Amino acid sequence: MSYLFLILIIILIVCILVFFLGLEIYTAIIGAPFVSTPKKIIREAFKIAELKHGDKLYDLGCGNGRVLVIASKEFGAQAFGYEFSPLHYLLSKLNIYLNGCLKSAQVFWRNFYKVNIGNADVMFLWLTPKAFKKLDHKFKSELKKGTRIITYSSPLVFWKPKQIYETSNGSKLFYYLVE
Ligand SMILES: C[S@@+](CC[C@H](N)C(=O)[O-])C[C@H]1O[C@@H](n2cnc3c(N)ncnc32)[C@H](O)[C@@H]1O
């Protein structure tokens, strides 16, 4: 009896690991693998986008949630993050909780291709050119006029940036304004 119970526990643990690992790999393929933007660069990006109190900040693929924490804690924004990897979704939740931002930052376990982004005032993105290609129609049909977009490292493939900034670590930030 206890032998059977042990086998069931092992099967359960393996299933959970396969679930977490499988979605981690799947998410990296459909959007981008997890790499965190340095905090300094996030602050530089928000200064460029003039993120201010009350703005709705969206991070598509929010990783460990640090973009959301900085947006809400240091800039007074309402931050919304979407993350499909269960591990990083949980890390974002924990990060928001530990930083005391539960009222101003939220993370959703969602595939961002299926999320409506029409309410965003500012968007922060670090994704692959392949993912940006898939977002072309969505951005053109959902984003409202005046939305400021900052992408880190890669430009959007379907719009010309209004400005390109070299960051303090030599990487690039691309700034867009929806017209
Ligand atoms: C390069 S990381 C950027 C993390 C964070 N935005 C930052 O700058 O620190 C990209 C993140 O997007 C997530 N991701 C990729 N495709 C996604 C999708 N379709 N829906 C939700 N999250 C996705 C990945 O799991 C990963 O955490």
The ligand as a MOL file (V3000), in Angstrom:
LIG
                    3D

  0  0  0     0  0            999 V3000
M  V30 BEGIN CTAB
M  V30 COUNTS 27 29 0 0 0
M  V30 BEGIN ATOM
M  V30 1 C 12.9470 38.3650 -22.5390 0
M  V30 2 S 11.8070 37.9670 -21.2210 0 CHG=1
M  V30 3 C 11.4080 39.6120 -20.6500 0
M  V30 4 C 10.9450 39.6390 -19.1960 0
M  V30 5 C 10.5650 41.0130 -18.6810 0
M  V30 6 N 9.6400 41.6810 -19.5590 0
M  V30 7 C 11.7820 41.8790 -18.4920 0
M  V30 8 O 12.0250 42.7320 -19.3520 0
M  V30 9 O 12.5100 41.7130 -17.4970 0 CHG=-1
M  V30 10 C 10.3330 37.4690 -22.1220 0
M  V30 11 C 9.2500 36.8560 -21.2570 0
M  V30 12 O 8.0790 36.7030 -22.0530 0
M  V30 13 C 7.4180 35.5030 -21.6660 0
M  V30 14 N 6.5510 35.1160 -22.7950 0
M  V30 15 C 6.9670 34.7350 -24.0350 0
M  V30 16 N 5.8980 34.4880 -24.8160 0
M  V30 17 C 4.7930 34.7280 -24.0730 0
M  V30 18 C 3.3900 34.6780 -24.3590 0
M  V30 19 N 2.9240 34.3310 -25.5740 0
M  V30 20 N 2.5220 35.0510 -23.3870 0
M  V30 21 C 2.9890 35.4120 -22.1580 0
M  V30 22 N 4.3030 35.4670 -21.8280 0
M  V30 23 C 5.1970 35.1460 -22.7790 0
M  V30 24 C 8.5610 34.5410 -21.3400 0
M  V30 25 O 8.1590 33.5060 -20.4780 0
M  V30 26 C 9.5840 35.4880 -20.6830 0
M  V30 27 O 9.4160 35.5150 -19.2940 0
M  V30 END ATOM
M  V30 BEGIN BOND
M  V30 1 1 1 2
M  V30 2 1 2 3
M  V30 3 1 2 10
M  V30 4 1 3 4
M  V30 5 1 4 5
M  V30 6 1 5 6
M  V30 7 1 5 7
M  V30 8 2 7 8
M  V30 9 1 7 9
M  V30 10 1 10 11
M  V30 11 1 11 12
M  V30 12 1 11 26
M  V30 13 1 12 13
M  V30 14 1 13 14
M  V30 15 1 13 24
M  V30 16 1 14 15
M  V30 17 1 14 23
M  V30 18 2 15 16
M  V30 19 1 16 17
M  V30 20 1 17 18
M  V30 21 2 17 23
M  V30 22 1 18 19
M  V30 23 2 18 20
M  V30 24 1 20 21
M  V30 25 2 21 22
M  V30 26 1 22 23
M  V30 27 1 24 25
M  V30 28 1 24 26
M  V30 29 1 26 27
M  V30 END BOND
M  V30 END CTAB
M  END
